[in-house]
Amino acid sequence: MRRNKLRTLLTIGSIGISLFLMMLMLSFLSINGAVSDTLKGSNRLISMSSQGFAVPVPIRFVEACKQIPGVKYASPLSWYGGSYKEEKMPFAQFGIDAETFPQILYDLKIPPDQLKAFQEDAQGCVIGYKMARERGLNIGDPLPLKGAIYPVDLDLTVRAIYDCKPTDDARALYFHWNLMEELLKSRNQGRQAGNAGVVYLRLEQGANVAEISRKIDAMSLNSENPTRTMTEDAFVSQFAEMWGDMRSMITAVGFAVVVSLIFVSGNAMAMALRERTTEIAVLKAIGFTNGKILGMVLSECVIVASIGGIVGALGCKLLFDVFDISPYTAGALPFFFVPWRTALLGLGAAFVIGIVSGLFPAIAAARLGVIQGLRKVV
């Protein structure tokens, strides 16, 4: 490996960079799966318009859902979509019912005193810890939002900061739904008022999810606002489906990267063996067996490819564990990380690249005759 340091480094670099980029693409798919796994078995439902996100559900539907046996809590979840100061990158902003919100999103960790202060302040809001850290916001700071979708501005005050799991959005903002409703009634003559966005529900333990979903949708079947109710897991999966056939494309690109790296590594190994033809013949002349020659050559290729895999796959994992790119994605990615299973897949791919690319040069070296090798002029 140290005989031609430049060639070895270039081979490691080409494998490492290619696998690094492949890890980025595969992580987009893995993150969706990781989020979906954390939501499986959840007792929460989301009821939205059957016509899509752009069509809101009326607020009266929230109360109707509460009357269904098995529904424990229900809250509006209305997207505001305002801008903070001069920022161009949006972040999630939802109007919610302050009383039932902590019961539905029970996995958000909010200090009790801060939660109480938020519930008692009509202009209070709850923000994620990453949003607070990145914008230098503390409890009691003003947080004005300029309306974009709605023609009203919100003058909010930070009353609580929540912590959450790595697979939850730590940059979201939650405010009192009633605040926006009152502003629309007083300043916009009631236009766009009465909008719940979607309905967020938490069911009782052991409730029949399918039956309750059917009853909720049956209530609005013949109304102007028919709904489609689904589990959180199904709701998140919708966003993956928006990628269309991107999953197959990313898989195909990943396979193409592995094949191309096999040729790159195989070519480098073939060149290295061509330079060592005479040396291999000498080794065989002094007693090295075909199996030992094959093992030495194959091991060299596997080690080079594995180092490239460590640099590319594990390096990508460690980099994004330290550096958070989600603030620079214009809200498209509330979080980004490389799951261990993806990193280990990349490391396994590097090992396969080393085996396959080194197999044929190793067989050729093992079959090389002593006289043929000694007569060859390089």
RODO-891937 format. One record per residue (C-alpha): residue number from 0; x, y, z. Coordinates in nm, 2 decimals. Example, Ala and Ser with C-alpha at 12.3 -4.5 7.8 and 13.67 -1.06 7.14 Angstrom:
BEGIN
(site 0 (1.23 -0.45 0.78))
(site 1 (1.37 -0.11 0.71))
END
This chain:
BEGIN
(site 0 (0.00 0.00 0.00))
(site 1 (0.29 0.24 0.07))
(site 2 (0.47 0.15 -0.25))
(site 3 (0.29 0.42 -0.45))
(site 4 (0.15 0.65 -0.19))
(site 5 (-0.02 0.89 -0.43))
(site 6 (-0.21 0.62 -0.61))
(site 7 (-0.32 0.46 -0.28))
(site 8 (-0.44 0.80 -0.15))
(site 9 (-0.62 0.88 -0.47))
(site 10 (-0.80 0.55 -0.47))
(site 11 (-0.90 0.59 -0.10))
(site 12 (-1.01 0.95 -0.18))
(site 13 (-1.23 0.85 -0.48))
(site 14 (-1.40 0.57 -0.27))
(site 15 (-1.44 0.80 0.03))
(site 16 (-1.59 1.10 -0.16))
(site 17 (-1.82 0.88 -0.36))
(site 18 (-1.95 0.69 -0.05))
(site 19 (-1.99 1.03 0.13))
(site 20 (-2.22 1.15 -0.13))
(site 21 (-2.40 0.82 -0.15))
(site 22 (-2.46 0.84 0.23))
(site 23 (-2.62 1.18 0.19))
(site 24 (-2.87 1.05 -0.07))
(site 25 (-2.95 0.73 0.13))
(site 26 (-3.00 0.93 0.45))
(site 27 (-3.29 1.12 0.31))
(site 28 (-3.47 0.78 0.27))
(site 29 (-3.34 0.64 0.60))
(site 30 (-3.46 0.95 0.80))
(site 31 (-3.82 0.90 0.67))
(site 32 (-3.80 0.54 0.79))
(site 33 (-3.65 0.64 1.13))
(site 34 (-3.93 0.89 1.19))
(site 35 (-4.19 0.64 1.08))
(site 36 (-4.05 0.38 1.32))
(site 37 (-4.08 0.62 1.62))
(site 38 (-4.44 0.68 1.54))
(site 39 (-4.55 0.32 1.50))
(site 40 (-4.80 0.23 1.77))
(site 41 (-4.88 0.59 1.85))
(site 42 (-5.23 0.66 1.97))
(site 43 (-5.25 0.99 1.78))
(site 44 (-5.45 1.06 1.46))
(site 45 (-5.45 1.35 1.22))
(site 46 (-5.77 1.44 1.03))
(site 47 (-5.72 1.66 0.73))
(site 48 (-5.93 1.77 0.43))
(site 49 (-5.96 1.49 0.17))
(site 50 (-5.87 1.76 -0.09))
(site 51 (-5.52 1.81 0.06))
(site 52 (-5.33 2.04 0.29))
(site 53 (-5.44 2.36 0.11))
(site 54 (-5.80 2.32 0.21))
(site 55 (-5.86 2.37 0.59))
(site 56 (-6.10 2.19 0.81))
(site 57 (-6.36 2.41 0.99))
(site 58 (-6.30 2.46 1.36))
(site 59 (-6.64 2.32 1.45))
(site 60 (-6.50 1.98 1.34))
(site 61 (-6.27 1.98 1.65))
(site 62 (-6.56 1.97 1.89))
(site 63 (-6.74 1.71 1.68))
(site 64 (-6.44 1.48 1.70))
(site 65 (-6.43 1.51 2.08))
(site 66 (-6.77 1.36 2.10))
(site 67 (-6.66 1.03 1.94))
(site 68 (-6.61 0.75 2.20))
(site 69 (-6.24 0.67 2.22))
(site 70 (-6.11 1.02 2.14))
(site 71 (-5.94 1.17 2.45))
(site 72 (-5.81 1.50 2.33))
(site 73 (-5.85 1.70 2.01))
(site 74 (-5.69 2.03 1.90))
(site 75 (-5.67 2.25 1.59))
(site 76 (-5.33 2.26 1.42))
(site 77 (-5.34 2.56 1.20))
(site 78 (-5.04 2.66 0.99))
(site 79 (-4.97 3.04 1.01))
(site 80 (-4.67 3.07 0.78))
(site 81 (-4.55 3.41 0.90))
(site 82 (-4.20 3.56 0.87))
(site 83 (-3.97 3.66 1.16))
(site 84 (-3.79 3.99 1.12))
(site 85 (-3.61 3.98 0.78))
(site 86 (-3.56 3.61 0.76))
(site 87 (-3.63 3.44 0.43))
(site 88 (-3.62 3.08 0.56))
(site 89 (-3.95 2.97 0.71))
(site 90 (-4.01 2.76 1.01))
(site 91 (-4.31 2.57 1.14))
(site 92 (-4.57 2.79 1.31))
(site 93 (-4.89 2.64 1.44))
(site 94 (-5.20 2.77 1.62))
(site 95 (-5.31 2.51 1.88))
(site 96 (-5.54 2.47 2.17))
(site 97 (-5.31 2.56 2.46))
(site 98 (-5.50 2.33 2.71))
(site 99 (-5.50 2.01 2.51))
(site 100 (-5.17 2.07 2.32))
(site 101 (-4.94 1.93 2.59))
(site 102 (-5.17 1.63 2.63))
(site 103 (-5.15 1.54 2.26))
(site 104 (-4.78 1.62 2.20))
(site 105 (-4.69 1.46 2.53))
(site 106 (-4.34 1.37 2.41))
(site 107 (-4.23 1.73 2.40))
(site 108 (-4.05 1.81 2.72))
(site 109 (-4.17 2.15 2.86))
(site 110 (-4.09 2.26 3.22))
(site 111 (-4.42 2.28 3.41))
(site 112 (-4.38 2.65 3.52))
(site 113 (-4.31 2.75 3.16))
(site 114 (-4.61 2.55 3.03))
(site 115 (-4.83 2.73 3.29))
(site 116 (-4.70 3.07 3.18))
(site 117 (-4.77 2.99 2.82))
(site 118 (-5.13 2.87 2.89))
(site 119 (-5.20 3.19 3.10))
(site 120 (-5.07 3.43 2.84))
(site 121 (-5.29 3.47 2.53))
(site 122 (-5.00 3.61 2.34))
(site 123 (-4.75 3.35 2.46))
(site 124 (-4.58 3.09 2.25))
(site 125 (-4.37 2.77 2.28))
(site 126 (-4.06 2.73 2.07))
(site 127 (-3.81 2.45 2.02))
(site 128 (-3.47 2.46 2.18))
(site 129 (-3.29 2.48 1.85))
(site 130 (-3.49 2.78 1.74))
(site 131 (-3.42 2.95 2.07))
(site 132 (-3.05 2.87 2.05))
(site 133 (-3.00 2.98 1.69))
(site 134 (-3.20 3.31 1.72))
(site 135 (-3.08 3.39 2.07))
(site 136 (-3.43 3.38 2.22))
(site 137 (-3.49 3.35 2.59))
(site 138 (-3.80 3.32 2.81))
(site 139 (-3.99 3.66 2.81))
(site 140 (-3.84 3.78 2.47))
(site 141 (-4.08 3.93 2.21))
(site 142 (-4.12 3.72 1.90))
(site 143 (-4.32 3.92 1.63))
(site 144 (-4.44 3.74 1.32))
(site 145 (-4.55 3.91 1.00))
(site 146 (-4.85 3.74 0.84))
(site 147 (-4.81 3.60 0.48))
(site 148 (-5.10 3.36 0.44))
(site 149 (-5.32 3.56 0.68))
(site 150 (-5.34 3.94 0.67))
(site 151 (-5.27 3.97 1.04))
(site 152 (-4.95 4.00 1.24))
(site 153 (-4.88 3.82 1.57))
(site 154 (-4.69 3.99 1.85))
(site 155 (-4.59 3.69 2.05))
(site 156 (-4.38 3.65 2.36))
(site 157 (-4.17 3.34 2.43))
(site 158 (-4.31 3.17 2.74))
(site 159 (-4.18 2.82 2.71))
(site 160 (-3.89 2.63 2.53))
(site 161 (-3.93 2.26 2.47))
(site 162 (-3.69 1.98 2.43))
(site 163 (-3.76 1.67 2.21))
(site 164 (-3.63 1.36 2.04))
(site 165 (-3.38 1.38 1.75))
(site 166 (-3.66 1.28 1.51))
(site 167 (-3.89 1.57 1.62))
(site 168 (-3.88 1.92 1.49))
(site 169 (-3.69 2.13 1.74))
(site 170 (-3.75 2.46 1.55))
(site 171 (-4.13 2.47 1.56))
(site 172 (-4.34 2.74 1.72))
(site 173 (-4.68 2.69 1.88))
(site 174 (-4.92 2.98 1.98))
(site 175 (-5.28 3.01 2.09))
(site 176 (-5.52 2.94 1.81))
(site 177 (-5.77 3.18 1.96))
(site 178 (-5.53 3.47 1.92))
(site 179 (-5.52 3.44 1.54))
(site 180 (-5.89 3.38 1.53))
(site 181 (-5.98 3.70 1.72))
(site 182 (-5.74 3.90 1.51))
(site 183 (-5.91 3.77 1.19))
(site 184 (-6.25 3.86 1.32))
(site 185 (-6.16 4.21 1.43))
(site 186 (-5.91 4.31 1.16))
(site 187 (-6.02 4.10 0.86))
(site 188 (-6.39 4.12 0.90))
(site 189 (-6.40 3.75 0.98))
(site 190 (-6.26 3.64 0.65))
(site 191 (-6.04 3.32 0.68))
(site 192 (-6.16 3.28 1.04))
(site 193 (-6.29 2.95 1.17))
(site 194 (-6.00 2.76 1.02))
(site 195 (-5.86 2.47 1.22))
(site 196 (-5.61 2.37 0.96))
(site 197 (-5.60 2.00 1.05))
(site 198 (-5.74 1.83 1.36))
(site 199 (-5.48 1.66 1.59))
(site 200 (-5.63 1.38 1.81))
(site 201 (-5.51 1.16 2.09))
(site 202 (-5.70 0.84 2.15))
(site 203 (-5.76 0.65 2.47))
(site 204 (-5.53 0.36 2.54))
(site 205 (-5.66 0.04 2.36))
(site 206 (-5.90 0.24 2.13))
(site 207 (-5.98 0.09 1.79))
(site 208 (-5.79 0.33 1.56))
(site 209 (-5.95 0.20 1.24))
(site 210 (-6.30 0.23 1.37))
(site 211 (-6.25 0.58 1.51))
(site 212 (-6.09 0.70 1.19))
(site 213 (-6.39 0.56 1.00))
(site 214 (-6.64 0.74 1.23))
(site 215 (-6.46 1.07 1.20))
(site 216 (-6.46 1.06 0.82))
(site 217 (-6.82 0.94 0.82))
(site 218 (-6.93 1.26 1.00))
(site 219 (-6.81 1.48 0.72))
(site 220 (-6.88 1.25 0.43))
(site 221 (-7.17 1.45 0.29))
(site 222 (-7.05 1.79 0.40))
(site 223 (-6.86 2.06 0.21))
(site 224 (-6.55 1.96 0.39))
(site 225 (-6.50 1.58 0.37))
(site 226 (-6.20 1.46 0.57))
(site 227 (-5.94 1.19 0.55))
(site 228 (-5.82 1.06 0.89))
(site 229 (-5.49 0.87 0.93))
(site 230 (-5.23 0.77 1.19))
(site 231 (-4.92 0.99 1.25))
(site 232 (-4.72 0.72 1.08))
(site 233 (-4.93 0.73 0.76))
(site 234 (-4.93 1.11 0.77))
(site 235 (-4.55 1.12 0.77))
(site 236 (-4.53 0.86 0.50))
(site 237 (-4.73 1.10 0.27))
(site 238 (-4.43 1.32 0.25))
(site 239 (-4.21 1.03 0.14))
(site 240 (-4.47 0.95 -0.13))
(site 241 (-4.43 1.31 -0.26))
(site 242 (-4.09 1.21 -0.38))
(site 243 (-4.26 0.99 -0.63))
(site 244 (-4.01 0.75 -0.79))
(site 245 (-3.71 0.93 -0.62))
(site 246 (-3.66 0.64 -0.39))
(site 247 (-3.59 0.40 -0.69))
(site 248 (-3.37 0.67 -0.85))
(site 249 (-3.16 0.71 -0.54))
(site 250 (-3.12 0.33 -0.51))
(site 251 (-3.02 0.31 -0.88))
(site 252 (-2.76 0.59 -0.84))
(site 253 (-2.62 0.42 -0.53))
(site 254 (-2.59 0.09 -0.72))
(site 255 (-2.42 0.27 -1.00))
(site 256 (-2.17 0.44 -0.76))
(site 257 (-2.08 0.10 -0.62))
(site 258 (-2.02 -0.05 -0.96))
(site 259 (-1.81 0.25 -1.08))
(site 260 (-1.60 0.23 -0.76))
(site 261 (-1.54 -0.14 -0.83))
(site 262 (-1.39 -0.05 -1.17))
(site 263 (-1.18 0.24 -1.02))
(site 264 (-1.04 0.02 -0.74))
(site 265 (-0.99 -0.27 -0.98))
(site 266 (-0.80 -0.06 -1.22))
(site 267 (-0.57 0.08 -0.95))
(site 268 (-0.50 -0.28 -0.83))
(site 269 (-0.43 -0.40 -1.18))
(site 270 (-0.18 -0.13 -1.23))
(site 271 (-0.01 -0.20 -0.90))
(site 272 (0.02 -0.57 -0.98))
(site 273 (0.16 -0.50 -1.33))
(site 274 (0.44 -0.31 -1.16))
(site 275 (0.50 -0.61 -0.92))
(site 276 (0.49 -0.90 -1.17))
(site 277 (0.86 -0.98 -1.12))
(site 278 (0.83 -0.95 -0.74))
(site 279 (0.54 -1.19 -0.73))
(site 280 (0.73 -1.44 -0.94))
(site 281 (1.03 -1.42 -0.70))
(site 282 (0.79 -1.47 -0.40))
(site 283 (0.65 -1.78 -0.57))
(site 284 (1.00 -1.90 -0.65))
(site 285 (1.10 -1.89 -0.28))
(site 286 (0.80 -2.09 -0.17))
(site 287 (0.50 -1.86 -0.14))
(site 288 (0.19 -2.06 -0.23))
(site 289 (-0.08 -1.96 -0.48))
(site 290 (-0.33 -1.92 -0.18))
(site 291 (-0.09 -1.70 0.01))
(site 292 (-0.03 -1.47 -0.29))
(site 293 (-0.41 -1.45 -0.36))
(site 294 (-0.47 -1.36 0.01))
(site 295 (-0.20 -1.09 0.01))
(site 296 (-0.33 -0.92 -0.30))
(site 297 (-0.69 -0.95 -0.20))
(site 298 (-0.62 -0.82 0.15))
(site 299 (-0.44 -0.51 0.01))
(site 300 (-0.74 -0.42 -0.20))
(site 301 (-0.99 -0.48 0.08))
(site 302 (-0.79 -0.27 0.32))
(site 303 (-0.77 0.02 0.08))
(site 304 (-1.14 0.01 0.00))
(site 305 (-1.23 -0.03 0.37))
(site 306 (-1.02 0.28 0.46))
(site 307 (-1.22 0.47 0.19))
(site 308 (-1.54 0.33 0.35))
(site 309 (-1.44 0.45 0.69))
(site 310 (-1.35 0.80 0.55))
(site 311 (-1.67 0.83 0.35))
(site 312 (-1.94 0.64 0.54))
(site 313 (-1.83 0.68 0.90))
(site 314 (-1.69 1.02 0.83))
(site 315 (-2.02 1.14 0.69))
(site 316 (-2.20 1.00 1.00))
(site 317 (-1.97 1.17 1.25))
(site 318 (-1.97 1.50 1.05))
(site 319 (-2.35 1.54 1.06))
(site 320 (-2.36 1.43 1.42))
(site 321 (-2.16 1.74 1.49))
(site 322 (-2.27 1.98 1.22))
(site 323 (-2.64 2.05 1.17))
(site 324 (-2.73 2.15 0.81))
(site 325 (-3.10 2.17 0.87))
(site 326 (-3.10 2.55 0.93))
(site 327 (-2.97 2.60 0.57))
(site 328 (-3.24 2.39 0.40))
(site 329 (-3.51 2.66 0.39))
(site 330 (-3.73 2.46 0.62))
(site 331 (-3.73 2.15 0.39))
(site 332 (-3.54 1.95 0.65))
(site 333 (-3.63 2.02 1.02))
(site 334 (-3.35 1.78 1.11))
(site 335 (-3.08 1.58 0.93))
(site 336 (-2.86 1.29 1.05))
(site 337 (-2.70 0.98 0.91))
(site 338 (-2.85 0.67 1.08))
(site 339 (-2.61 0.41 1.19))
(site 340 (-2.77 0.15 0.97))
(site 341 (-2.70 0.37 0.67))
(site 342 (-2.34 0.43 0.77))
(site 343 (-2.28 0.06 0.82))
(site 344 (-2.44 -0.01 0.49))
(site 345 (-2.18 0.22 0.33))
(site 346 (-1.90 0.05 0.52))
(site 347 (-2.03 -0.29 0.40))
(site 348 (-2.05 -0.16 0.04))
(site 349 (-1.68 -0.05 0.07))
(site 350 (-1.59 -0.41 0.18))
(site 351 (-1.78 -0.56 -0.11))
(site 352 (-1.60 -0.31 -0.35))
(site 353 (-1.26 -0.43 -0.21))
(site 354 (-1.35 -0.80 -0.25))
(site 355 (-1.50 -0.78 -0.60))
(site 356 (-1.24 -0.53 -0.74))
(site 357 (-0.95 -0.73 -0.60))
(site 358 (-1.07 -1.08 -0.68))
(site 359 (-0.97 -1.09 -1.05))
(site 360 (-0.62 -0.93 -1.01))
(site 361 (-0.56 -1.16 -0.71))
(site 362 (-0.65 -1.47 -0.91))
(site 363 (-0.43 -1.35 -1.20))
(site 364 (-0.14 -1.30 -0.95))
(site 365 (-0.19 -1.64 -0.80))
(site 366 (-0.19 -1.81 -1.14))
(site 367 (0.12 -1.63 -1.26))
(site 368 (0.40 -1.87 -1.35))
(site 369 (0.74 -1.81 -1.21))
(site 370 (0.93 -1.82 -1.54))
(site 371 (0.66 -1.61 -1.71))
(site 372 (0.69 -1.35 -1.43))
(site 373 (1.07 -1.34 -1.43))
(site 374 (1.09 -1.30 -1.81))
(site 375 (0.83 -1.01 -1.81))
(site 376 (0.99 -0.67 -1.86))
(site 377 (0.79 -0.39 -1.69))
END
